[in-house]
């Protein structure tokens, strides 16, 4: 809701106690089905094995890189992410598989304004059609809002409908589309933006934790009620 200054102009609501927030630390974030481990060289071999389970490279269509096909290429891809000071990178370690099965990062971290993104989302076949991806994103959302961030963003290629659906399913709100925002792999990319803000998080958090609860989901990740059941109820 807009407020007004002494000139009668509409302005944003006051934040008298706002202070910049801490950068997310590269620490393990543990959930029921996976742990987000700070990315390291030791993850290269298991990530290569996990990604190599795909029959083709369709999962990399909208990513900036091509699928690494050798340990050398995987080490280069992982090394570039670890060397990027703008990222806080995690390997998704599956408790069931006892190995790293995916990668995800905090990106565009704006401590001054309390905003960051979840990006570089790269899931292997071992994560698809399972609860691992949802829990990994939940762990990042929870970490961000626990640190005091006001906004967590998600952006994706506008043609990557699965990515947008995944974000909306977890409570992200579609904000709009930036037309011709970038080029990628010699193609145009329009970018869709979504976000969760701090005032929305308590309801979303309650819904997701209820969905993950032992009364709704067994130890194999089989659910009784889908997540939207809990979001609607809240």
N, C-alpha and C positions, 0 to 999 in steps of 0.2 A: 504494500500500500504506500502511495506517495505521501510525503510530507511537504510542507511549504516553508520556505525561508522568509526572511523579513521583507522581501520584495514581492512575495506572493507567488514565487516560482516553485514549481514542483521539484522536489529533490528526493533522493533515496533515503531510506530509513536510517536513523542514527546508529552508530556503532561506537559509543563512547569508550568502551573498554577494550577495543580491538588492539591486538598486538600481533606482529608477525609470528608464524608458527615454525616449529622445528622441521628440518628436512627428515624424511623417513629414514631411519637407520637400516642398514643392511643386516637384519637379524631374521632368524627363522620365525615363521608364522605358522602355527600348528593348528590343524583342523581335525575333524573326525576321520576324513578319508584321505587327506593329503597334507603335506607340509610344504610351504614355500621356503626353499632353501636359497640363501644368497648364491648367485650363479658363480661357478668356479670351473677351472679347466677339467676337473674330475668328472663333470657332467657331460663332457663331449661324447664319450663313447656310448653311454646309455641313451643319450638323445639321438645319436645317429642310428642306433638300433631301433629305437621307437619310431622315428620318422620313416625309416626304411620299410616299415610294415605296410605302408601305403602302396597300393598297386600302381599309382601314377602320382603326378605332382599337382593335382587339382587344388589341394589345400593351400598351395602357395600362389595361386593366381593373383590374389589381391595384396600380397605381401611385397615389400620392397626388394627382397632378396630372392634368389632362386634356391631350391632345396639343395642343401649340401649333400653330396653323394659319396664323400670320402671323409675319413677322420681328419685329414688335413683341411679340407674345406669346412668341416664343422668347427674345428679349432679356430679357423679364421673368423667365421661368423660369430661364434661365441666371444672370441677375443675382442672383436670390434664393439660388441655391446658392453662388455666389461670396461673397456677403455673410454667409453662415452661418459663424461662426467655429468651429463644432463640426465642420465638414467639411474634408477635403482633396479637392478635386474634380479630375477628369481627363476630358479628351476622349480617346476612343479614335481614334487616327489610323491609318488603314489604309494600309500601304505600297503595296498593289496599286491602291487607288482614289485615293491621294494626297489624302485629305480626311478630316475628322472624321466618324465613322460611328456613334458611340455615346458614352455618358457613364457614369461610375462614380465612386464616392467611398469614401474612408475615413470612417467615422462612429463616434460614441460612443468617442472615443479616450481611454483610461484609462491615462495614462503611469505613474501610481503603481503600478498592479497589472499592467501589461504586457498589456492586453487592448484590442482594437478590433474593429470590424465592417467588412465590405465591404458597402456598401449603395448605394441610389439607382441600381441597375443598370438602365440604359435602353438597349436595343440597337435599332438600326434594321434594316430588311430587309437591308441590305448586310452585316450581321454574322451573320444567322441562317443556320444550316446551313453554318457555316464554322468555322475554327479560331480566329477572332479573339476570340470571347468567352472561350474557354478560355485563350488566351494572356494576355488582359487580366487575368483573375483570377489566373493564375499569377504575373504580374509584381507584383501587389499582395501576394500571399502571400509571395513571395520578399523583397520590400522589408520587410514587417513582421517576418519572422523574422530577417532580416539585422540589423535594428535592435535585436533582443533581445526582441521581444514573445513572450509565452508562449501567447497564445490569439488566434485570429482567428475571429470568429463570422460566421454568415450567418443571417438570419432572413427568413421569407417568409410570406405568407398561406397558411394550410393548404390552401386550395383551389387554389393555384398549383402544381400538381403538376410542371410543367416546371421551375420554379425549384428546387424541392427535388431533382429528379432531376439537374439540372445541377450542383448543389453536391455531391451524393453521388458523382457520376461523377468529380469532381476530388479525392475523398478526404475530404470533410467527413463527419463522423459525426452522425447525428440524435440529438439530446439529449432532445427532448420537445416538448410542445405547451402553450402558454399559452392557455387558453380565454378567450374574450371579452376579449382583451388590448386591443383598441381598436375604434374605429369608423372606417370609411373609405367615403367617397362614400355616406353614409346606409345603410351596411350593417355588419353585424357582421364582425369579423375575429378569428379564432383564429390565433395566430402559431406557426409551427414554428421551432425553434431547431436550428442545426447548428454544428459548429465543427471546426477543426483546431488541435491544440496542438503546442507546440514539439518534444516527444519523437516525434511522428508525422511531422513535416515532412521529416527526411532521407530516409525511404523514399518519401514522396509526391513530393518534389522529384526524386529519382532516376528515378522512374517517368515523371513528366511530361517531364523533359528527354530521356529515352530515346524517348518517344513523338514529341516534336518533332524528334528528331535526323534528319539528312539520310539516314541509312540506313533510316528508316521513313517519312518524310514528304517529299514533293517540294516544289518551290518554289511550287506552287499549293495546298498544303495537303492534297493527296491522300495518305491513309495506307495503309500495308500492313497493320499490326496496330492495332486500337483501343486506347484508353488502358487499358481494364480488363485487357488482356493483360499490360501492363507492371506494373500494380498487383498482379495475382495473382502474377507472377513474383518481385516484391519482397516 
